[in-house]
Amino acid sequence: MKQMRWDLVAMILALAFTADVHAQQNAPRMKMGAYYFAGWAGKSSYDDGAPGHEWAKGMPTHYTKLLATTFSGRTPIWGWRDDTRELMERQIDLAADNGVAYFSFCWYWHDNKKPLNAQAIDDDPKHAPMKLFMQAKNNSRMEFSLLVANHGGFEIIGTDAWKQAADFWIANTFKHPRYLRMDGKPVVVIFSPNGADKAGLAYLQEASKKAGFPGVVIAGCGSGKTEDGFSVRTHYNVTPKGTWGGGSEHHTYQELVDADAAVWQAVPGQAFIPVATQGWDRRPWEAKNGEGLGNGSTVSWWFDKGTPAQFGGMLERLAKWMEDNPTAVTKDRLAIIYAWNEIGEGGWLVPCKDDSASCLIFFALVRLRAEMAHGKTEAFSEQEREVTLAGESALTGDVANGQMGFGQ
C-alpha cells in the first residue's frame, strides 16, 4: 500500500511538471511565493550547558523548550537547523517541485535605530539561509526577494539610514541573477510601512536606476501610500479581528481563511499581492517561564492547523479572486503564502514530523487542477486525469490520517 502511495505521488508531481510546461505558453494563473523565516540557524540562548537546558544543545536561535516537548510534532523531517547549503538545495527542490516560485526572506537591520553595521548584518544567523540560497547550485529553479523586517529591535530610523540600507540592498542582493523582479525592477516588501522614510525610499529609486535597474517595486504590508513611495500593497499574514488582546483562545482554521479573503481587495492606484495565511498558533513562543521565546511573545488566539484540503481550498479561492480582479493584481500575478517555515508561529509548508506530507502535495494538485481547468493540459489522457483525481482523494485521506511518510 505504501509503495502504491509513493507511485501515486511520483505521478502527481510528474503531471504537475507537465502542466507547467504547457502553462509556459499561457499567462500563469498565479506566481506563488512563500515567506521564509530564518530563525533556525545560530545558537539558542539556552544552549549554555546549564542543568535543565539539555534540550537546547546544538539548537538554533528560535528553538524553545515547548518546541522540544509539547509541540515536538512540528519538528521538520530534516531536523531544526537549516544552515547548510545541502539543506537549502533540498528545500529549493521541494519548493520548486510543488509550485513555489520564490522565497521572500526576512531581512534585519543592524544596529537597531542606529547607522548601518554591515558586519553585524553579515553575522546575523537569520541571514544565513538567504546567503545559502544565493550560493545554491540549483537556485535557477526559483527566485528570491527581501521582506524588510523593520519592526521592533530592527528599526531603520531616518533618511540617512534608509539611504545606507538602499545602497546595501543594491550591492548585495538586487544584482543577483535570481532576485525577483517585475519589469526588471527588484521587488522589496516593507514589513512596517509606517516606519519607512519617504526621502529614503525616493533615494532607493534613484540609486537603483544609477545601478542599471529601471527602478524598484516597493510593497507595504497592510498600508503604504503611493505618494510615500509604495506602488504595491500586501500583507505578511492576516488574522481575524480580536486575535490580539483576547488572550490564548482556540479558534477554527476557517476563521483564518475568511479573514484572509476579506482583505483581498483592490487598492486604488496600487497593485495588490494577496497572501494566504497557512496557519497561526504561536503558543510555543508565548510561555514566560523559560519554555517560550525569550521572556515570552505576546499572547494571541490560536487556530486549528488547516488540513491540506482546507489550505488547497483557500488557494483556489485566492486564484479565483485574482482571476475575477485582473486589474487589482500585479502584472505577473504575484501571490504569497505565510509561510514556508514560521514554525514557531504556526504557519509552515515544510514537511514536519506530525504532518510529514505537509500541504505541498496538495499544493501541487491545486496547481494541476487549475491548469486542467484552463485547458492547458490537453496532452493528458483520460487515464491520467482519473489517476490524478483519485490521487487527490487518497492523498488527502492519508495526510489527515497521518499515514504519509513524505521525504523520509
DOVODO-28354 format. One record per residue (C-alpha): residue number from 1; residue in three letters; z, x, y. Coordinates in steps of 0.1 Angstrom, whole numbers, plus 5000, padded with zeros to 4 digits. Each point is the difference from the previous one (the first is absolute). Example, Ala and Ser with C-alpha at 12.3 -4.5 7.8 and 13.67 -1.06 7.14 Angstrom:
(1, "ALA", (5078, 5123, 4955)) (2, "SER", (4993, 5014, 5034)) 
END
This chain:
(1, "MET", (5000, 5000, 5000)) (2, "LYS", (5009, 5028, 5024)) (3, "GLN", (4967, 5018, 4994)) (4, "MET", (4981, 4967, 5007)) (5, "ARG", (5018, 4998, 5033)) (6, "TRP", (4990, 5036, 5009)) (7, "ASP", (4964, 4992, 4990)) (8, "LEU", (5002, 4970, 5023)) (9, "VAL", (5014, 5020, 5029)) (10, "ALA", (4972, 5026, 4996)) (11, "MET", (4973, 4974, 5000)) (12, "ILE", (5015, 4982, 5031)) (13, "LEU", (5001, 5033, 5019)) (14, "ALA", (4965, 5008, 4990)) (15, "LEU", (4988, 4966, 5011)) (16, "ALA", (5018, 5005, 5033)) (17, "PHE", (4982, 5032, 5005)) (18, "THR", (4967, 4984, 4992)) (19, "ALA", (5008, 4973, 5026)) (20, "ASP", (5006, 5028, 5025)) (21, "VAL", (4965, 5014, 4994)) (22, "HIS", (4984, 4966, 5006)) (23, "ALA", (5021, 4995, 5031)) (24, "GLN", (4986, 5031, 5016)) (25, "GLN", (4969, 4980, 5008)) (26, "ASN", (5021, 4973, 5018)) (27, "ALA", (5027, 4999, 5026)) (28, "PRO", (5034, 5004, 4983)) (29, "ARG", (5023, 4969, 4998)) (30, "MET", (5027, 5023, 5013)) (31, "LYS", (5009, 5036, 5002)) (32, "MET", (5036, 5001, 4987)) (33, "GLY", (5025, 5028, 5007)) (34, "ALA", (5037, 5005, 4993)) (35, "TYR", (5028, 5015, 5021)) (36, "TYR", (5014, 5031, 4984)) (37, "PHE", (5037, 5007, 5005)) (38, "ALA", (5008, 5037, 4993)) (39, "GLY", (5037, 4998, 4994)) (40, "TRP", (4997, 5013, 4965)) (41, "ALA", (4999, 5038, 5008)) (42, "GLY", (5026, 5023, 5014)) (43, "LYS", (5037, 5001, 4989)) (44, "SER", (5025, 4972, 4998)) (45, "SER", (5030, 5006, 5023)) (46, "TYR", (5022, 4991, 4970)) (47, "ASP", (4985, 5029, 4980)) (48, "ASP", (5029, 5022, 5009)) (49, "GLY", (5016, 5007, 4966)) (50, "ALA", (5031, 4979, 5009)) (51, "PRO", (5017, 4981, 4973)) (52, "GLY", (4986, 4966, 4996)) (53, "HIS", (4966, 5010, 5015)) (54, "GLU", (4984, 5010, 4968)) (55, "TRP", (4976, 4971, 5003)) (56, "ALA", (4984, 5017, 5031)) (57, "LYS", (4992, 5033, 4984)) (58, "GLY", (4963, 5009, 5007)) (59, "MET", (4994, 4967, 5017)) (60, "PRO", (4980, 4993, 5032)) (61, "THR", (5012, 4991, 5034)) (62, "HIS", (5000, 4962, 4997)) (63, "TYR", (5013, 4997, 4965)) (64, "THR", (5034, 4981, 4998)) (65, "LYS", (5026, 4994, 4975)) (66, "LEU", (4990, 4964, 4997)) (67, "LEU", (4965, 5011, 4991)) (68, "ALA", (5015, 5021, 4973)) (69, "THR", (5021, 4971, 4986)) (70, "THR", (4995, 4963, 5009)) (71, "PHE", (4964, 5005, 5011)) (72, "SER", (4990, 5027, 4975)) (73, "GLY", (4971, 4978, 4989)) (74, "ARG", (4982, 5009, 5031)) (75, "THR", (4996, 5036, 4987)) (76, "PRO", (4963, 5009, 5002)) (77, "ILE", (4985, 5009, 4967)) (78, "TRP", (4995, 5036, 5011)) (79, "GLY", (5036, 5003, 5014)) (80, "TRP", (5013, 4999, 5035)) (81, "ARG", (4984, 5031, 5015)) (82, "ASP", (4964, 4999, 5014)) (83, "ASP", (4998, 5035, 5015)) (84, "THR", (4974, 5017, 4978)) (85, "ARG", (4962, 5001, 5004)) (86, "GLU", (4995, 4990, 4964)) (87, "LEU", (5020, 4968, 5005)) (88, "MET", (4982, 4992, 5033)) (89, "GLU", (4967, 5004, 4981)) (90, "ARG", (5013, 4976, 4974)) (91, "GLN", (5009, 4975, 5026)) (92, "ILE", (4967, 5003, 5017)) (93, "ASP", (4982, 4992, 4967)) (94, "LEU", (5024, 4971, 4993)) (95, "ALA", (4995, 4985, 5035)) (96, "ALA", (4962, 5005, 5001)) (97, "ASP", (4995, 4986, 4965)) (98, "ASN", (5017, 4968, 5012)) (99, "GLY", (4983, 4996, 5033)) (100, "VAL", (5024, 5015, 5025)) (101, "ALA", (4976, 5017, 5025)) (102, "TYR", (5025, 5019, 5021)) (103, "PHE", (5036, 5010, 5005)) (104, "SER", (5016, 4997, 5034)) (105, "PHE", (5027, 5027, 4999)) (106, "CYS", (5032, 4996, 5020)) (107, "TRP", (5002, 5028, 5026)) (108, "TYR", (5031, 5011, 5018)) (109, "TRP", (5005, 5017, 5034)) (110, "HIS", (5023, 5030, 5005)) (111, "ASP", (5022, 5003, 5018)) (112, "ASN", (5013, 4966, 5008)) (113, "LYS", (4996, 4992, 5037)) (114, "LYS", (4991, 5036, 5006)) (115, "PRO", (4969, 5021, 5004)) (116, "LEU", (4978, 5009, 4970)) (117, "ASN", (5016, 5021, 4973)) (118, "ALA", (4970, 5009, 4979)) (119, "GLN", (5021, 5020, 4975)) (120, "ALA", (5023, 4971, 4993)) (121, "ILE", (4971, 4977, 4995)) (122, "ASP", (4985, 5024, 4975)) (123, "ASP", (5033, 5004, 4982)) (124, "ASP", (5008, 4963, 4998)) (125, "PRO", (4997, 4991, 4963)) (126, "LYS", (4988, 4965, 5009)) (127, "HIS", (4967, 5017, 5010)) (128, "ALA", (4995, 5018, 4967)) (129, "PRO", (4980, 4973, 4983)) (130, "MET", (4975, 4997, 5028)) (131, "LYS", (4994, 5037, 4999)) (132, "LEU", (4996, 4998, 4962)) (133, "PHE", (4975, 4972, 5005)) (134, "MET", (4980, 5022, 5024)) (135, "GLN", (5000, 5028, 4974)) (136, "ALA", (4993, 4978, 4970)) (137, "LYS", (4968, 5008, 4980)) (138, "ASN", (4992, 4963, 4996)) (139, "ASN", (5007, 4988, 5036)) (140, "SER", (4964, 4991, 5004)) (141, "ARG", (5009, 4968, 4981)) (142, "MET", (5021, 4987, 5029)) (143, "GLU", (5007, 5003, 5037)) (144, "PHE", (5032, 5004, 5019)) (145, "SER", (5015, 4993, 5034)) (146, "LEU", (5032, 5002, 5020)) (147, "LEU", (5027, 4974, 5005)) (148, "VAL", (5020, 5015, 5029)) (149, "ALA", (5036, 4991, 4991)) (150, "ASN", (5013, 5002, 5036)) (151, "HIS", (5031, 4980, 4993)) (152, "GLY", (5037, 5011, 5004)) (153, "GLY", (5005, 5036, 4990)) (154, "PHE", (4964, 5010, 5006)) (155, "GLU", (4992, 4986, 5035)) (156, "ILE", (4973, 5016, 5021)) (157, "ILE", (5012, 4997, 5036)) (158, "GLY", (4979, 5006, 5031)) (159, "THR", (4964, 5008, 5009)) (160, "ASP", (5003, 5037, 4993)) (161, "ALA", (5013, 4994, 4965)) (162, "TRP", (4972, 4975, 4992)) (163, "LYS", (4975, 5025, 5012)) (164, "GLN", (5015, 5026, 4977)) (165, "ALA", (4998, 4975, 4971)) (166, "ALA", (4964, 4993, 5008)) (167, "ASP", (4990, 5037, 4999)) (168, "PHE", (5019, 5004, 4968)) (169, "TRP", (4983, 4971, 4982)) (170, "ILE", (4966, 5011, 5011)) (171, "ALA", (5005, 5035, 4989)) (172, "ASN", (5018, 4993, 4967)) (173, "THR", (4988, 4967, 4986)) (174, "PHE", (4970, 4984, 5018)) (175, "LYS", (4976, 5027, 4992)) (176, "HIS", (5006, 4997, 4962)) (177, "PRO", (4968, 4987, 4984)) (178, "ARG", (5019, 4972, 4982)) (179, "TYR", (5018, 4987, 5031)) (180, "LEU", (4994, 4962, 5004)) (181, "ARG", (4976, 4992, 5028)) (182, "MET", (4984, 4969, 5015)) (183, "ASP", (4966, 5008, 5016)) (184, "GLY", (5010, 5036, 5000)) (185, "LYS", (5033, 4993, 5017)) (186, "PRO", (5032, 5012, 4982)) (187, "VAL", (5024, 4970, 4993)) (188, "VAL", (5037, 5003, 5010)) (189, "VAL", (5027, 4974, 4995)) (190, "ILE", (5030, 5001, 5024)) (191, "PHE", (5032, 4985, 4983)) (192, "SER", (5017, 4992, 5033)) (193, "PRO", (4974, 4993, 5028)) (194, "ASN", (5028, 4993, 5025)) (195, "GLY", (5010, 5037, 4996)) (196, "ALA", (4965, 5013, 5007)) (197, "ASP", (4989, 5015, 5033)) (198, "LYS", (4969, 4985, 5017)) (199, "ALA", (4990, 5033, 5017)) (200, "GLY", (5006, 5018, 4968)) (201, "LEU", (4977, 4977, 4980)) (202, "ALA", (4974, 5004, 5028)) (203, "TYR", (5002, 5037, 4995)) (204, "LEU", (4996, 4996, 4962)) (205, "GLN", (4967, 4983, 5007)) (206, "GLU", (4988, 5027, 5024)) (207, "ALA", (5011, 5029, 4978)) (208, "SER", (4984, 4985, 4969)) (209, "LYS", (4967, 4997, 5019)) (210, "LYS", (5002, 5036, 5011)) (211, "ALA", (5006, 5009, 4963)) (212, "GLY", (4967, 4983, 4990)) (213, "PHE", (5012, 4965, 4991)) (214, "PRO", (4987, 4969, 5017)) (215, "GLY", (5036, 4989, 5006)) (216, "VAL", (5030, 4988, 4980)) (217, "VAL", (5008, 4965, 4985)) (218, "ILE", (5036, 4994, 5009)) (219, "ALA", (5018, 4971, 4982)) (220, "GLY", (5034, 4987, 5009)) (221, "CYS", (5024, 4984, 4975)) (222, "GLY", (5009, 4966, 5011)) (223, "SER", (4991, 5005, 5037)) (224, "GLY", (4981, 5023, 5023)) (225, "LYS", (4978, 4989, 5029)) (226, "THR", (4964, 5010, 5006)) (227, "GLU", (5008, 5012, 5035)) (228, "ASP", (5026, 5023, 4985)) (229, "GLY", (4976, 5017, 4977)) (230, "PHE", (5001, 4979, 4968)) (231, "SER", (4966, 4987, 4987)) (232, "VAL", (5014, 4986, 4967)) (233, "ARG", (5031, 4981, 4988)) (234, "THR", (5016, 5002, 4966)) (235, "HIS", (5035, 5000, 4984)) (236, "TYR", (5019, 5024, 4978)) (237, "ASN", (5015, 4972, 4980)) (238, "VAL", (5008, 4963, 5006)) (239, "THR", (5032, 4981, 4990)) (240, "PRO", (5010, 4964, 5009)) (241, "LYS", (5020, 4991, 5030)) (242, "GLY", (5037, 5004, 4992)) (243, "THR", (4996, 5030, 4977)) (244, "TRP", (5020, 5021, 5025)) (245, "GLY", (5035, 4990, 5009)) (246, "GLY", (5005, 4976, 4972)) (247, "GLY", (5017, 5023, 4976)) (248, "SER", (4990, 5008, 4964)) (249, "GLU", (4984, 4967, 4988)) (250, "HIS", (4976, 4993, 4972)) (251, "HIS", (4966, 4985, 5008)) (252, "THR", (4968, 4993, 4981)) (253, "TYR", (4968, 5021, 5001)) (254, "GLN", (4980, 4971, 5012)) (255, "GLU", (5019, 5001, 5033)) (256, "LEU", (4987, 5035, 5005)) (257, "VAL", (4964, 4989, 4992)) (258, "ASP", (5003, 4971, 5025)) (259, "ALA", (5015, 5022, 5027)) (260, "ASP", (4971, 5025, 4997)) (261, "ALA", (4974, 4973, 5001)) (262, "ALA", (5015, 4985, 5031)) (263, "VAL", (4994, 5032, 5020)) (264, "TRP", (4964, 5005, 4989)) (265, "GLN", (4986, 4988, 5033)) (266, "ALA", (4973, 5010, 5024)) (267, "VAL", (5011, 5020, 5030)) (268, "PRO", (4978, 4994, 5031)) (269, "GLY", (4983, 5033, 5010)) (270, "GLN", (5014, 5019, 4970)) (271, "ALA", (4990, 5004, 4963)) (272, "PHE", (5026, 4992, 4974)) (273, "ILE", (5009, 5019, 4968)) (274, "PRO", (5019, 4975, 4977)) (275, "VAL", (5029, 5013, 4979)) (276, "ALA", (5010, 4987, 4965)) (277, "THR", (5038, 5006, 4995)) (278, "GLN", (5004, 5008, 4963)) (279, "GLY", (5038, 4996, 5001)) (280, "TRP", (5032, 5003, 5020)) (281, "ASP", (5034, 5009, 4984)) (282, "ARG", (5017, 5030, 5014)) (283, "ARG", (5034, 4994, 4984)) (284, "PRO", (4998, 5036, 4984)) (285, "TRP", (5003, 5013, 5036)) (286, "GLU", (5025, 4976, 5015)) (287, "ALA", (5033, 5009, 4983)) (288, "LYS", (5024, 5017, 5024)) (289, "ASN", (5023, 5015, 4973)) (290, "GLY", (4980, 5031, 4992)) (291, "GLU", (4977, 4981, 4977)) (292, "GLY", (4974, 4992, 5026)) (293, "LEU", (4979, 5020, 5025)) (294, "GLY", (5022, 5021, 5023)) (295, "ASN", (5025, 4976, 5015)) (296, "GLY", (4981, 4971, 4987)) (297, "SER", (4969, 4982, 5014)) (298, "THR", (5002, 4967, 5019)) (299, "VAL", (5006, 4972, 4976)) (300, "SER", (4972, 4974, 4997)) (301, "TRP", (4987, 4972, 4978)) (302, "TRP", (4985, 5011, 4967)) (303, "PHE", (4971, 4983, 4982)) (304, "ASP", (4989, 4996, 4964)) (305, "LYS", (4976, 5026, 4988)) (306, "GLY", (4965, 4984, 5000)) (307, "THR", (4982, 4999, 4967)) (308, "PRO", (4965, 5015, 4998)) (309, "ALA", (4986, 4965, 5000)) (310, "GLN", (5020, 4990, 5031)) (311, "PHE", (4989, 5032, 5018)) (312, "GLY", (4964, 4996, 4989)) (313, "GLY", (5001, 4965, 5014)) (314, "MET", (5013, 5014, 5033)) (315, "LEU", (4971, 5025, 5001)) (316, "GLU", (4975, 4973, 4993)) (317, "ARG", (5015, 4979, 5028)) (318, "LEU", (4997, 5030, 5023)) (319, "ALA", (4964, 5006, 4991)) (320, "LYS", (4992, 4963, 5006)) (321, "TRP", (5016, 5002, 5034)) (322, "MET", (4979, 5030, 5009)) (323, "GLU", (4968, 4983, 4989)) (324, "ASP", (5009, 4969, 5020)) (325, "ASN", (5007, 5021, 5031)) (326, "PRO", (4973, 5027, 5000)) (327, "THR", (5003, 5006, 5038)) (328, "ALA", (5038, 5005, 4998)) (329, "VAL", (5000, 5030, 4977)) (330, "THR", (4987, 5036, 5004)) (331, "LYS", (4964, 5008, 4995)) (332, "ASP", (5007, 5017, 4966)) (333, "ARG", (5024, 4972, 4990)) (334, "LEU", (5031, 5021, 4997)) (335, "ALA", (5031, 4985, 4983)) (336, "ILE", (5032, 5017, 4988)) (337, "ILE", (5028, 4995, 4975)) (338, "TYR", (5036, 5006, 5006)) (339, "ALA", (5004, 5023, 4981)) (340, "TRP", (4989, 5026, 4975)) (341, "ASN", (5035, 5013, 4995)) (342, "GLU", (5027, 4985, 5023)) (343, "ILE", (5021, 4998, 4968)) (344, "GLY", (5034, 5000, 5018)) (345, "GLU", (4989, 4971, 5022)) (346, "GLY", (4985, 4980, 4971)) (347, "GLY", (4963, 5003, 5008)) (348, "TRP", (4979, 5020, 4975)) (349, "LEU", (4968, 5002, 4980)) (350, "VAL", (5008, 5031, 4980)) (351, "PRO", (5008, 4993, 4963)) (352, "CYS", (5037, 5001, 4994)) (353, "LYS", (5023, 4999, 4970)) (354, "ASP", (5007, 4962, 5000)) (355, "ASP", (4965, 4989, 5011)) (356, "SER", (4978, 5028, 4986)) (357, "ALA", (4967, 4982, 5006)) (358, "SER", (5011, 4993, 5036)) (359, "CYS", (4975, 4979, 5019)) (360, "LEU", (4972, 5025, 4997)) (361, "ILE", (4982, 4986, 4970)) (362, "PHE", (5001, 4965, 5015)) (363, "PHE", (4987, 5015, 5033)) (364, "ALA", (4970, 5013, 4981)) (365, "LEU", (4995, 4965, 4986)) (366, "VAL", (5002, 4984, 5034)) (367, "ARG", (4973, 5024, 5012)) (368, "LEU", (4978, 4993, 4971)) (369, "ARG", (5003, 4963, 5003)) (370, "ALA", (4992, 5003, 5037)) (371, "GLU", (4969, 5019, 4993)) (372, "MET", (4990, 4975, 4973)) (373, "ALA", (5005, 4971, 5024)) (374, "HIS", (4978, 5017, 5026)) (375, "GLY", (4971, 5005, 4976)) (376, "LYS", (5004, 5038, 4999)) (377, "THR", (5003, 5004, 4963)) (378, "GLU", (4967, 4986, 4987)) (379, "ALA", (4998, 5026, 4973)) (380, "PHE", (5032, 4987, 4983)) (381, "SER", (4993, 4982, 4968)) (382, "GLU", (5016, 4967, 4991)) (383, "GLN", (5020, 5018, 4974)) (384, "GLU", (5014, 5025, 5025)) (385, "ARG", (5009, 4971, 5023)) (386, "GLU", (5019, 4983, 4972)) (387, "VAL", (5018, 5032, 4991)) (388, "THR", (5010, 5005, 5036)) (389, "LEU", (5015, 4966, 5004)) (390, "ALA", (5017, 5002, 4966)) (391, "GLY", (5013, 5034, 5011)) (392, "GLU", (5015, 4986, 5031)) (393, "SER", (5020, 4974, 4981)) (394, "ALA", (5012, 5025, 4974)) (395, "LEU", (5009, 5027, 5025)) (396, "THR", (5018, 4975, 5022)) (397, "GLY", (5021, 4989, 4971)) (398, "ASP", (5006, 5035, 4988)) (399, "VAL", (5012, 5012, 5034)) (400, "ALA", (5023, 4970, 5003)) (401, "ASN", (5015, 5006, 4966)) (402, "GLY", (5004, 5038, 5006)) (403, "GLN", (4977, 5009, 4972)) (404, "MET", (4975, 5023, 5017)) (405, "GLY", (5004, 5038, 4996)) (406, "PHE", (4977, 5009, 5030)) (407, "GLY", (4998, 5037, 5006)) (408, "GLN", (5023, 5010, 4972)) 
END
